[in-house]
Amino acid sequence: MKKLTVVLVLAFLCLAGGALVLPTAQAGLEWKILKDLDLKASPLDVAPSADGQWLYILTPGEILVYSMQEGKITDQVPVGKEFDRIVSLPRANGLTLSSSANKTIQIIMLENILTIDVSGLPFKGPRDAPVVIAVFDDYQ
């Protein structure tokens, strides 16, 4: 009788355990390469900007700035060759560079310089002045 009870309990557990196993679903993964970048130097590290507009690529001696909107490298920022890691700060255009060999960290804030085309507009002073102040006083 005990053997029959043990066999019945084992059979019940096997059936109950089989009922608890949920069917598995298979999911696929698709990907698409957006861009291949051919660099002149080996990339050491990569960090996206906080706003997603830029990709900062650390190479020995410089940071390459890749514009996601334009789809190309738009600028280079010279840095020391000792830096081997780059991390974006939560604030837009903020970066930290670190050097494991020198045990140093450098914090960098990048600022965009906007160029305003003033060619053909009236001016006062020399044409090749390093600074141009534009006054838009005729607009209402």
C-alpha atoms as one frame of an Amber mdcrd trajectory, in Angstrom:
protein
   0.000   0.000   0.000   2.843   2.361   0.845   4.489   1.645  -2.519   1.252
   2.425  -4.334   0.890   5.689  -2.409   4.475   6.701  -3.204   3.970   5.860
  -6.887   0.728   7.861  -7.017   2.318  10.852  -5.270   5.272  10.784  -7.681
   2.972  10.506 -10.671   0.886  13.421  -9.403   3.999  15.561  -8.861   5.263
  14.769 -12.352   1.934  15.676 -13.918   1.543  18.813 -11.792   5.108  19.861
 -12.538   4.511  19.408 -16.257   1.415  21.587 -16.055   3.400  24.380 -14.427
   5.972  24.509 -17.198   4.990  27.338 -19.475   5.633  27.092 -23.179   8.629
  29.138 -24.235   8.398  31.757 -26.934  11.141  32.308 -29.460  11.979  35.888
 -30.337  14.182  37.050 -33.141  16.539  39.982 -33.247  17.000  42.190 -36.240
  19.667  44.821 -36.686  20.765  47.335 -39.224  24.179  48.952 -39.526  23.629
  52.693 -39.739  27.183  53.778 -40.463  30.718  52.407 -40.680  33.352  54.920
 -39.644  36.891  54.559 -40.949  39.153  56.273 -38.447  42.785  57.248 -38.888
  43.596  56.132 -35.318  42.421  53.260 -33.132  39.391  54.138 -31.003  40.032
  53.706 -27.279  36.512  54.459 -26.038  33.183  55.887 -27.197  30.536  57.939
 -25.369  27.243  59.431 -26.608  26.228  62.945 -25.578  23.432  63.261 -23.037
  21.064  64.627 -25.695  21.985  61.961 -28.276  23.125  64.464 -30.903  26.844
  63.684 -30.702  29.087  60.664 -30.404  32.465  61.287 -28.796  35.222  58.917
 -29.951  38.415  58.907 -27.895  41.566  58.152 -29.882  45.162  58.601 -28.717
  45.637  62.367 -28.386  42.180  63.586 -29.464  38.423  63.284 -29.213  36.597
  62.953 -32.519  33.133  64.537 -32.448  30.644  62.693 -34.658  27.379  64.484
 -35.472  24.471  62.044 -35.530  22.405  64.534 -37.534  25.054  65.208 -40.197
  26.384  61.648 -40.242  30.052  62.643 -40.154  32.902  63.679 -37.886  32.564
  67.430 -37.519  35.308  68.321 -35.061  38.414  67.170 -33.197  39.370  68.137
 -29.660  43.061  67.682 -28.729  43.658  65.873 -25.418  46.629  64.215 -23.762
  47.676  60.836 -25.155  47.565  59.337 -21.654  43.746  59.307 -21.542  42.217
  55.911 -22.234  38.553  56.251 -21.203  35.737  58.722 -21.906  32.340  59.034
 -20.188  29.513  61.488 -20.895  28.163  63.621 -18.087  24.395  63.905 -17.606
  24.648  67.531 -18.689  24.803  68.058 -22.445  28.319  68.413 -23.876  30.043
  67.404 -20.633  32.722  64.705 -20.632  35.131  63.074 -18.229  38.416  61.641
 -19.424  40.416  59.253 -17.305  43.929  57.910 -17.443  44.527  54.642 -15.635
  48.299  54.923 -16.147  48.547  58.471 -14.689  45.667  58.009 -12.207  44.052
  61.275 -13.342  40.612  62.460 -14.412  39.860  65.517 -16.527  36.405  67.118
 -16.804  35.648  68.849 -20.112  32.714  71.048 -21.118  32.287  71.566 -24.866
  30.562  74.676 -26.208  29.203  75.104 -29.727  30.372  78.173 -31.607  27.736
  79.529 -33.955  28.777  81.458 -37.045  26.488  84.224 -38.250  26.921  85.179
 -41.889  27.086  88.971 -42.017  28.428  89.246 -45.556  26.720  92.008 -47.503
  25.372  93.683 -44.372  26.406  97.197 -43.351  29.249  97.331 -40.852  31.408
  99.761 -38.953  35.081  99.074 -38.391  37.625  96.826 -40.116  36.308  93.942
 -42.259  38.736  91.429 -40.723  37.850  92.177 -37.089  37.935  89.029 -34.903
  34.578  89.884 -33.325  31.400  91.028 -35.055  28.507  92.514 -33.104  25.251
  92.367 -35.052  22.411  94.637 -33.948  18.990  93.774 -35.315  17.247  97.050
 -34.481  15.217  97.400 -37.674  12.944  94.428 -36.877   9.659  94.879 -35.087
